[in-house]
Amino acid sequence: MTHHLPVSEADLNEDPAVTTRLHSRGRRWAERLPNWTGSIRFRLTIVSSTLIFGLAAIVVGVIYFGLRHSLQNQRISALIVQIPGGPVLIKPDQAQLIQAQVKSQALESLQLYSFTALLVLFFLSLIVGWLVSGRMLRPIGQITNAVRRIQASDLTQRIDLGGPDDELRRLADTFDDMLGRVDEAFEGQRQFIHEASHELRNPLAVIRTNLEVTLSDPDASAEELRHTAEVVERSTERMTRLVDDLLVYARKGALSIARDPVDVSALVIEAADEFAVSADVAGIHLAKDSPLGLWILGDRLALRQALANLLANAVRYTPAGGSIRVRAGREGAWIWMSVEDQGPGIALEDQDRVFQRFWRGDPHEGREQGRSGLGLTIVRQIAEAHGGEAKLASVVGQGSAFALWLPALPAPKAAAVEPLI
C-alpha cells in the first residue's frame, strides 16, 4: 500500500523534482484559462470588485450586528393591543414571546435583504470595474497599437497621445522622445554607412582599373608594373587609414571614456616630443608651452589621440620653414589645449564644416594625400565625450588654431596663460 504524505516547504526546498512538478501543474492549470483572464483589465476588475464588495460587506455586517444587538437589549413587560372590541392587555410572558418572534422575523428579513444586496453589488461591481478599467486602460491600448504599427524601416510615426497631462500621457511622450532618438540614430547610421562605402569604393575602383589595364597588356614593362604597384600601394594605404579611422570613430561612439586624473601639461609635452622628428624632417619648427598644475578627469589615450590628429594635420599643412606651437592653459573652470600652425588657413564659410565627418576641403587633394576626413571628427567626439568642445580659429593665408576646452579639476593656482580662443 502506498501512502501519500503531505509535502512540506522543507521538502520542496530539498527536492527540486517536487517543485518542478508543482510548477508544471500550475502552468497547465493557467493554460486552461481563457487568454483574457491574464489581462491587466481583468485583474483590475477583480481587485476593484473585491475591494468594493469587501467594504460593502463590512458596512452591512456592522449594520446587521448593531441592529441585532439593539433589538436584543429591548425588553417589554406588557403589551396593550387596540382591537375593534376594545384594548386588550397582553401579559409580560406573552408579550416577550411576541417580541422574540418579531425580532426573529426582522433579523431574518434583514439578513435576506443584506445577502441579496451584497450579491447584486458584487455583480454590479464586476460590471462597473470592467467598464472603468477599460476606460482607464484605453490609452495603453492606443500606445500598443501605435507601437505595433511602427516598423524598423519607418520610425517617423509617433504615438501622439492626446488627453490630460497624466502618467499615461507622459509615458506616451517618453516613447515618442525615444523613437525620435532611435530615428536619429538609424538615420545617422544609414548616412555613415553610405558615406563610408562611397569613400571605400573610390580607391577600390582605382586599384581594379589599374590592375585590369596592366594585366591586359602582356608586354607591360617593369616600369609600368612598378607604377601600377605604387598606385595600388597608395590606394591601399588610403583605405587602411580610412578603415582605422572608421574603427576609432565607431568605438568612440560605443565605448565609455575613462575618468582618471590626467596631467594636461605632461600630455602636451609628450605629444610635442612624439611629432618633433616629423616636424624636423619637414623643416618645421615645433614649439611647446604648458604651465604645471593643469589637471582634468578623462581618458589619457583618447586625449593623446586628439592631440596627435591635430598635430598630424598641422605638420601636413605647414610649409617648410614655418612653425607649429602646442600649448595649454587654464581659463576659469576650463583647461584648454591648442595646436597652432602656419598653414593656408580655412575660409570662414568652411569653418563650420571642418568637424563634419569625411570633410576634407578640396576633395581631390584630400584623396591624393590619403586623408580619411575623420580626424577632426574624432577630435570633436573626444572633446564632447569629456564634457567639453573643440573650437577653431583660422585666417586664410596666415594659419589655423584648433583648441580643446575641457572641464578642469581643482588645482593650485597656475601661471596665467593667455587663452587662444
N, C-alpha and C positions, 0 to 999 in steps of 0.2 A: 504494500500500500504506500502510495506517495503522499506526503504531507507538504502542503504549501504554507510556508511560514511568511509572515508579513515582512516586507522589505524596509529596513530602517535606513536613515540617512547615512549612517556609517557604512552600511553595505553598499550603498550607491557610490560612495567615495572609493571603496576598496575594490569594487567590481565594475570596471568600465563597460562590460558587456550588458549588465543590467541597465545602466544609464543609457546606452545606445538603443536598447530595445524600447525603453520608455519614450525616448525622443522619437523613435520611428513611429510608435503608436500615436504620439501626439501629432506628428506631421500627417499621418494617414487620416486622422480624425479631422484635422484642419483642411485637408484637401477635399473632404466630402462636403464641406460648407460651400454655399454659393460665393462667387467672387465678390459680390457687393458687401458681404459681411466683413471683409477685411479693409474696407474703405474708412477714411477719416470721418466721413459724413455719418456712417453707421455708428462708429464709436462715439462721436459727439452726441448723436441722438440717444444712445444707450446711457451715456453718462448724465446728460441733462435730464432725461426722463427719470432715471434713478434718483437723482438729487431732488427733483420736484416731488416725486412720489414719496420719497423718504420724509421730506419736510411736511408734506400734507398728512402723512400717516402720524407723524409726531403731534401735529396740531389736533387732528381728530382724536387721537388717543388721549391727549390731555383733556380735551372737552368731555370725552366719554367718561373717563375715570373721575373727573371733577364733578360731573353731574351725578354719577353713581354715588360718590361719597356724600354729596349734598342730600340726595334722597334718603340714603341710609340713616342719616342723622336726624331726620324729621320724625317726630312721634306725635300721635294724637291720642287723646284719652277718650273722646266720644265724638259722635258724628250725628248731626241733625240733617235729615234729608227732607226737602219740601216736596210733597206729593199732592195730587189733587184732593185727597181726602183730609189733608192737613199735615203738619210736620210730624215726622217720626224720629224718635230718638234711638240711635243705634248704640249699643253698649260698647265699652272700650275694647273688649276682646274681639268682637265682630268688626269694629272699625279698623283695628290693626290688621285683621285678616284681609279686609278690602283694600287697605293701603298697600299691603305687600303685593297683592295681585296687580294693582295699578302700577306700582313701581316696576314689577317684573315685565309687564307688558310695555311700559315706556322704555325700559332699557333694551328689551328685545327689538322694539321698533327703531330705536336709536342705533343699535348695533347693525341692523339690516341696512338702514339708510347710509350708515358710515361706510360699510363694506362696499355697497353699491357705488357710492360717490367716489371711493378710492379706486375701484375698478374702472369706472368711467374716466376718472382723472388720469389713470395710468395710460389708457389708450389715447386719450387726448394729448397727453404729454409726449407720447411717441410721435403722433402726427405733427404736433407743433414743433417738436425738436427736429424732426426730419426736414420740415419746411424751413425753419430758421437756420439750421446748419447748412442747408443747401444754398440759402441766400448768402450766408456769410462766406461760404467757400466758392461762390461763383467766380470771384476774381482769380482764385487759384486755377480754376478750370480755364479761364481765359489765358492766363500765363502759360499753362501747359500746352494749350492748342497753338499759341503763338510760337513757343519754342520748338514744337514739332514741325511747324512749317519752315523754320529756318534751316537751311542746308549749309554744308561746309563751303559749297561753291557760291553761295549768295548770303552774305552776312549783313546785307544792307537793311533787312527788315528789323523792325523793333516792336516790342510789346505795346508800348504807348498806352498804358493803362490809365483810364480816367478815374473820376470819383474823388472822394475825400483824401486828404493827406494823412493816411493811416499807415499801419505796418505793412499791409499788402501793397499799397501804392509805393512805399519806399523800397520794398522787395523788388517790385517790377522795375522801378527806376534803377536799382542796383544792377539788375540783369541787363538793362539797356546800356548802362555805362560799361559793363563788362563786354557786351557784344561790340560796342564801339572800339574798345581797346583791342579785342581779338581781330576785328575787321582791319584795324590799322596795322596790326602785326602781320596778318596774312598778306595785306597789300604790300607792306614793306618787304616781306619775304619773296613775293612774286617779282617785285621790281628788282630786288637784289639778285635773284636767280637769272632774270632776263639780262641784267647788265653784266653779270659775271660770265654768262655763256657768250654774250657778244664779245667781251674782251678776250676770252679764250679762243673764240672762233677765228679771229684775225691772224694770230701767229700760227695757228694750225693750218690755215689756208696758205700762208706764206711757205711753210715747210712743205706742204703737199705739192704746191705748184713748182717749187724749185726742184724737188726730188723727181717729179714727173718729167720735167724738162731735161734734167740731167740724165735720167735713166733711159729716156727715149733717144738719146744721142749716143750711139755705140762708139763714136770717135771722140768723145769728150776728153779733153786734155787734163793733165794733172792740175793745172792752174784753175781750170773751170771746176773740177771736182773740189778743189780746196776752197774756191769761192762759195760753192754750194754748202760745203760743210760749215764755213764761217757764218753764212746766213742762218743755217739750221741752229748753230750754236747760240747766235744772238736771240733767235726766236725762242729757243728752249730756255735760255736764261731769263728772258722776259716772262715766260709762262711760270717758271719756278718762282720768280719774285711775286707774281700775281697770286699764285696759289698760297704762298707763305703769308702774304698779307690778308688773303681771304680767311685763312685759318685763324690768324690773330684777331681779325675783325669779328668773326663768328664767336670765338671764345670769350672775347671781352664782353659780348652781349649776353653770354650764358653763365660765365663763371663769376663768382663773387671776388671782390677786391679785398686783399688782406688789409687789416687795420693794425699796423705796427708803427711805433715811432720811427720816423725817417729823418736823418740829418740832411737837409737840403744842401747845405754848404759842401759836405763831402760828396754828395751826388753830382753837383755841378763840376767839382774838380775832377772826379773820376770820368765823367762824360767828356770833358775837355781833353784829358790825357788820352782817352781812347781814340779821339779823332786828330790828335796832334800830328801823327805821321802822315795821314791822308792829306791834311791841310798843308803840311810842309812839301809833300810831293807835288801838290797843285800850285805851289808858290804863293800860299795864302798865310797871312799872319793870324794866329788864333790866340786870343786873349781871354782870360778868365778873371772874374771878380765876384767874390761872395763873402760876406761877413759871417762870423761864427754865431751860433745860437739860433739858427733857423730850423725849427722842428715842426713836422706835421704828422698826422696819422694817415698812413696809406700803404701802398704796395710798392716796395722799393724797385722791384724788377720792372713793373709796369711804368713807373716814372722814368727809369733809365731808358726804357724803350721809347717813350715820348721824346725825351731829350735827344736820343740817337736819331730819331726820324727828322727832327728839326735840324740837327747838325748835318745830317746827310744831305738835306736839301740846300743848306747854306753852303756847304763845300761844292755842291754841284753847280750852283748858280753864281757864286762869287768868282769874278775873273782873277787871273794870276796878278799878283801884286796888291790885291785887295786884302781886307781884314774881316775877321769874324770875332764877335765878342759874346761870351757866355757869362751871364751874371745872375745874381739872385738878391732879393731884399725883402723887407717887411714893410707893409703899409697897414697900420691898424691891426685888425684881426686877420689879415691875409698875408700869405707868403707868395711871392711871385718869382718865377724862373723865366729867363728870356734868352733868346738866341737872335742876335742882330747880324745881318750880312750886308754886303755892298753889291748885291746882285742887280738885275734890271728893274726890280720892283714890280708891283702888281697894281693894275689900273683900279680906280675907285669902284667902277661898276662890276668888277670881278671879285672884289674882296669878300662879298657875302657868299660867294660860291666856292671859295678856297677850301673850306672844310667839308664840302659835299663829296661823297664817295665817287671815284672814277673821274673827278675833275682834274685836268692836267694842263690848263691853259691852252697852249697850242697842241691839239690832239696829235698831229703828225710828229712834231718834235718830241712830245712825251713818249710816244710809242717807240721812236727811234732810240731814245735813251733808256728804254726798258723800264719805265716807271709804271706802277700799277694804278696810281691815282687814289690809293687808300692810306697813304702815310699820314696825311694831315687829318683824315677822318678818324684814324686810330688815336691820334693825339687828342682830338676833341673828345672822343669817347672816354679816354683815360681820365682827362680832366673832369668831365662831368661825373664819372663814377666815383671820384674823390670829393664830390660836392663843390667843385669849382667850375671854371670855364677857361676856354682858350680864346685869346684875343690876337688881333693882327693890326699892326700899324705899318703902312707902306707908302712910299713915294716913288713914282716912276722915274727911273734913271738914277736914283740915289740908294735904293735898297729896301729891305723889309726887316721887320722885327716881330717875332712871334713870342707870346708870353703865356705861361700857365699860371693862373691865380688859384690858390688852394687855401682852405681854412688852416689857420696857424694853431699850434699848440702853445699854451702859456710858457713863456721862456724869459730869462733875464733880458734886460734891455740891450739891444744890439746897436751897433753904429748905424746911423741913418744913411740909407742909400736912396738916391732919387729914383722914384718908380718910373718904369718905362712907359706904361700905358695907363 
